[in-house]
Amino acid sequence: MDKFKANVRANLEKRDMEALKDTVIQADNVEIISTLHDLPAEEKGILFRLLPKERALHIFEQLESNTQQQLIRSFTEDKVIEVFAEMAPDDRVRLLDELPAKVTKNLIASLDQEERQATALLMGYEEETAGRLMTPEYVTVKKEMKVSAALEAVRLTAAEKETIYIIYVTDASRKLEGVLSLRELVMADPEEIIGNVMHQKVAKVSTDTDQEEAARLLQSLDFLALPVVDKENRIVGIMTFDDAMDIIEEETTEDIFDKAGLADLTDRESNRSERLVNGTLIEIWKVRLPFLVITMVGGLLAGVVIDSFEEALEAIAAVAIFIPVIMDMGGNAGTQSSTIFARGLILGHVDTSKFMKHLGKETLVGLSMGVLVGIATGIIASTWQGIPELGIAVGVALALTMTLATALGFFIPYVLFKLGIDQAAGADPIITTIKDISGLVIYFVLVTQLLGYLM
């Protein structure tokens, strides 16, 4: 993927469109989507226009909302209308939700009557409901049909539908009566009646079901799609698995931030990430340099600690051998914990309202790992240097330092998160600074107390 991005950038710089087109055509969709996300806004449009029409539409529907909007702004009016008209109704509505009202109105007016009705139908439902998320492109057959007639009906409409692998059975008034798979339909006796081969028990959601609830139901059932019905049990659309996964990811992040009382944090974190990756040098300095200065000051303070125990180092040279392992193991433990916290927060595994419970468990984990590593390292130090007291000092210092580091790995990111400070740039420098100073103090105090008679 890195090679593809490098080739794209090189061809864009040279404005070699033929070479760029050849590069793009040979790439897979994942490479193109990732590259479109990273390119400056004006170059996104250049790359996108080189894609064949059908592939371009498929890729456009997979892009994040902000990238879609950047592309829309780079298109001519005709190109915008062309892409918009070809989108699936549910994807079209999700894009419209992000666009200004005036643009939305003009785009809807550009659709033909059938597509305009399909889009208006979805937009008529409340936001963040299954009705707003569903697609009206599904396959139905009547329960009184013969299997052979149903197969022919599926064949005639398949090209227009989002999925044909799940077939819903309705009565004359479109009320949902049953469901069967395409495989079951193909395998059935052509002369059999659909009502006799369908499954009568159908998992479904209503149009006003919360989108997250509907998405999680679809995920738990492991279906390709889930029917959406109105109050009269008439099928009006389906929720597909890919849309459900997008919603679960979005809702999980929003729920986490809402629990913390920071409902707007999603946009803020996205903006920070964008600034750190694609911002100017000055913008990046403003975020990252303050925390590096903290680390520098911490390093100097660690030097002061070492200088304070200079006599111990001069008396027993072996003491210095184990300083790196104590600092490194503490750093590794702290980094593990901060990474686990960040991932758990995003995925919803860390509930900020129960933070003390999470912190207590992580501290216990750090203590258990610290004791195991401390015992092993203490034995090695004692055997290696022939000084049992030094082994004890090393082992206890490791156990305490790793315990402290794991606790800090959860606590510091949490504090930064609550204060609205960028934890991605700030957590590790602060953890490292506190851990280094405290780890050295613990180690030298133990050395002084246990080996004082040798100094």
N, C-alpha and C positions, 0 to 999 in steps of 0.2 A: 504493500500500500504506500509506503514512504517513497518507493521508486516511482510509482504512478504520480504522486503529488509533485515530486521533483520534476518529472517530465512535463506535467501540465504547466507548472510555473515557468519552466524554461521556454516552452513554446509560446506562452502568453507574453513573456518579455520580448521575444523575437517577433511576435505577431505572426507566427507561422501557423496559419489556420488549417492548412492541409495536414500538417504533421500532428497538430492538436486533435483534429477530427479522427485521424487514424488511431491515436492513443486512446481517445474516449470510446470509440466503437469497440476496441479490444478489451476494455476494462469491464469488470463486473459492477453490478449496481451498488454494492456496498462501498466500493472504492469511490464511485462517483458521488454518492450521498455524503460520504465523509469529506471529500474534497470540496464539494459545494458549501458545506458548513464552514470550512476554514478560509475560503477565498474572500477577498474584499468584495463588497456589494456590487461594484461595477463589473467585476470579472465573473461573478456568478452567472449573470445573464449571457455572457459570451459563451461560457462552457455549456450552459443549458441549451442554447439555440443549436448546438452542433449535434444534439441527440435526435434520433429518429422519433417521429411523432408519438407512436404508441409507447415507446420506452420512456420518452420524456414525461408523459402523463403519469405512468406508473411510478417513476422516481419522484415526481412532484408531490404525489399523494403520500409518500413516505417521509418527506422532509418535515423538520420541525417548523412550527408556526412562524417564528421570526425569519427563518430562511425563505419560507414561502412568500412572506410579505416583501422581503428584499427583492426577490425575483419579480414579483408583481410590479414593483416600482420601476424595475429596469425594462419591462416589456413595453412595446407599443400597445395602443388600445386594442388593435385587432388581435394581437397575440394574447393579451389578457383574456379577451372574450373567447378565443379559441380554446385555451387551456381550461378556463372555467366551465365552458359548456361540456367538455369531455369528462369532467370529474364525476365520480359517483355522488349521488345526492347527499349522503351523510358526510363525506369528506368536504363537499362544497359548503355545507352549513357550518362545519367547524372552522373553515377558512373565513366565512362571512362574519362569524362571531368576533374575529380579530381585526376586521377592517373598519375604517370609518363609515358612518351611516350613509354618507353621500356616495361613496364607492360601492357599498353594498346595494343601494338602490339601483345604480346604473348597471351593475353586473346582473342583477335579477331581471331587469328589463331587457337585457340582451338575450335571454334564454328563449327557446321556443315554448309554446304553451304547455306541452306535456312536461318538460323539464322544470318550467316555472311552477307548475302545480305540485310536482314532487318536492321541490325545494320549499315552497310555501307550507306544504303539509308538515314537514319536519320543523320548520321555524315556528309553527303554531304551538308547539309544545314548550313547556317550561324548560329553562336551561338546566343542565345537569340531570336530566331524566332519560330513561330508556327511549322515550318517544323522540327526543332530540337527537339521540345517538344512532338510532336504527337506520337501516336502509330499506327502501320500499322494493328493492329488486330481489324478490324471492320467488320460489316455485310452489304453486298450489295445484292440486287436482281435486275433483269432486269425488265424494265417497261412493257414489253410485256408478262411477265409471268402471269399465273393464280395464284390466292391466294393460292390454294392448293399446287402448285409446289414451290411457294416461302416459304411456311411453311416448306416443306420438306428440302429445301436448308438451311434454318436457322437451322433446327434440326441437319443436318449432320455436320455443321461447328461450332455450338455453343460452343463446348468444347474448341476450339482453340482461341476464341475471348475474348477480354477484357470485352465487354458489348454487350448484344443482345437485349437490351430494345429499342434501337433506330436503325431503319433499313433504309439504304440509297438506293435510287433507281437510277440506271444508265442506259444509253443506251449501245449499243454494243461496243462503244469506251471508256467506263468508265466515260463519262461525267455525272456530277451530274444533275439529272432531278427532284428529289423530295425526300420526306422523309415521314415515317410513324412510329408509335410506334408498339411494339410487340402486345400490347393490340388491337390496330386497325386492325392489320393483323389477329389475332385470331378471332376477331368478324366479319370480313368481309365474304361475300359469297364466298365459295371455288371456284366457277366457275367464279368469277369476275376477270377482268384484273387489275394488280397492278397499271397501269397508270391511272385507273379510281378512285382508292381509296387513292392514295398518295396526300400529300400536295405539290403543285408545288413551293410555296415560301419557300426557305430554307435559314436560317441564316448560314453564312459560313465565313471562313477566308482563306487567301492564305498562301502558304508556307513561304513567306517572310514577313508576318505580324509580327510586334513586339510581343514577347510573352506576355508582360504585357497588351498590347491592346487586344490581343485575350483572355487572361484570364479574363479581366474585362468585356468583351462582354459576355462571357459564364456566369459569375457571375450575370450580370444584367438580362440575359434571364432566369436564373434559370433552365438551361437544364442540363442533365446528361453528354452530350458530344456535341462537335461542329465539323462539318466536315472541313477538311483542303484540299484545292484544289490547283492544279498547274495553270500555266498561261492559259492553255486550258480548265480550269474548270473541269479537271478530278480529282476525289477524290483520294487522296494518303494516307490519314490517318485521325485520329480523335484526338481532344484534350479532355481529360476527366476532370470531375469536380475536382477530388482530385489533379491532377497535377496543375490545374488552381489556386487552393487555395494556394498551395505551392509557386507558382510563385508570386502571389499577395503579400504574406508575405515577400518573398525575395526582390522583386522589390521595395516595399514600403520602406523598410529599406535602400536599396541602394540609392533610390531617395532622401531620407532625407539627407543622408550623402553627396551626390553629391552637393546638394544645398548649403550645408555648406562649400563646398570646401574640404571635407575630404573623398575622394572616398575610401580610404583604412580603414575607421573607422569600418566597419563591422567586419573585421578580428581582429582588435585591441580590440574592445569591447568583442568579443568572447573569445579572449585570456585572457583578464582581468578577465572575469567571470570564465573561467576555472581555472585561478591562484587563485582567491579568494575562490573557492569551493574546489579544489583538490590540490592546491599548498602546498609547505612545510610551516612550521611555520614561518620561516624567511621571505619567500615571502609574506605571509599574513601580517606580522608585517610591512613590508615596505610600503604596501598600506594603511593600516588602522591606524597604530599608529600615524602618523603625524597629522591626522585630530582629533584624540582623544586628542592629546597634545594641539591643538588649542582650543578644548572645555574646557580642564582643565584651560588653561590660561584665557579663557573667564569667567569661573566660578570664578576665583580669582579676576578678574577685577570687576565682579558683586558684589563680597564681598566688594571691595573697595568703590563701589558706595553706598552700604548699610551703610558702616561705615561712609561715608561722611555725611549721613543724620541721624546719630545716635540720634541727639537732637530731631528730629521730631518723631522718634520711641519712645524715652523715654517720650516725652510730651504727645503723643497720642498713646496709645498701640494698638488701633483699626486699625491704619495704617498698621501694620504688618499682620493683618488677611487677607488682600486682595492681598498681594504680590504673593502667589501661583497661584491664579486664573488669574492674569494678565500674569504671565509667562507661565502658562499652556495653556491658550487660544491662546496666540501668537504662542506658539510652535505647537499646533494642526493646526492652520490656515496655518502656514508655511509648515508643513509636507504635508497637503492636496495639497497645490499648487505645491510643488516640485514633488509629485507623479503624479499629473495631467500633469505637464510639461513632465515628463519622458515618461508617457504612450502616450501622444499626439505626442511626437517626434517620437516614434517608429511606431505608427500607421499612421503617416502622417498628423495628424490634426493640428500640429504646424508647420507653414512654417517659417523657420529661416530668410528668406529674408524679412518677415513682422513681425519681432519679436516685434518691438515697439508697434504695434497694439495689439498683444497678451498681452504684458505687461500692456498696458493701460487698457484693458478690465479686466484683472485679478486684477489690483489695484482697479478698480471701484467695482468689486465684493467684494474684501476685505473690502473696505470702507463701502459698504452697509451692509455687515454682522457685521462689527465692530460697526456700529451705532446701529443696532438692539440689539446686545448682550450688548453693552455699556449702552443703555437706561434701559434694563431689569435689569442688574446687579447694575447699579447706584441707581435705585429705591429700590432694595433689600438692598443695603448697607446703604442707607439713613434711611430707615425704621428700619432696624436692630439695627444700632448704634445710631440713633437719631441725626445724624450730617449731615444735607443736603449738606454742602460743601464737606464732605468726599465722599458722593454719586456722586457728580459731578466730583470730581477728579478720582474716580474709573471708572466712565462711559467714560469720555473723554480719560483716559489713555488706556482703553480697545479698544476703537474705533481706536485710533492712532496706538497702538501696533499691532492690527490685520491687519490694512491696510498695515503697514510696513512689517509685516511678510509674507503676501500673495505676495507682490511685490518682496520680497527677494526670496520667493519660486520659482518664475519664473526666476528672474535675476541671482541668484548665479549658478544654474545648467547650464544656458545658457553660462555664462562666463567660467565655467569649461569645458563645451563642446567645446567651441571655442578654448580654450587653450590646448585641448587634455588631460585634467586631468580627472581622474575617478570620475564622478559625483555621482555614486552610493555610494561610500565610503565617498566622501568629502562634498556633498551639505548640508546635514542635520546638521553636526557639525558646519559648518560655519554659516548657517542660525541661529541656536540656539544661538551661541555666540553673534552675532550682535543683535539679537532680545532681548536676556536677558538684555544686557547692556543698550540698547536704551530704552527698556520698563521700566526698573527701573528708569532711568534718567527722562523719561517723567512723570512717576507716582510721584516721589518725588518732582520734580519741581512744579507740580500742587498742591500737598499737601502743600508744603511750601508757595505757593502764595495764595491759597484759605483758608488755616487754620492757617496762620501765627499769627493771633490774639489770637489763643488758645495755642500757644507755649511759 
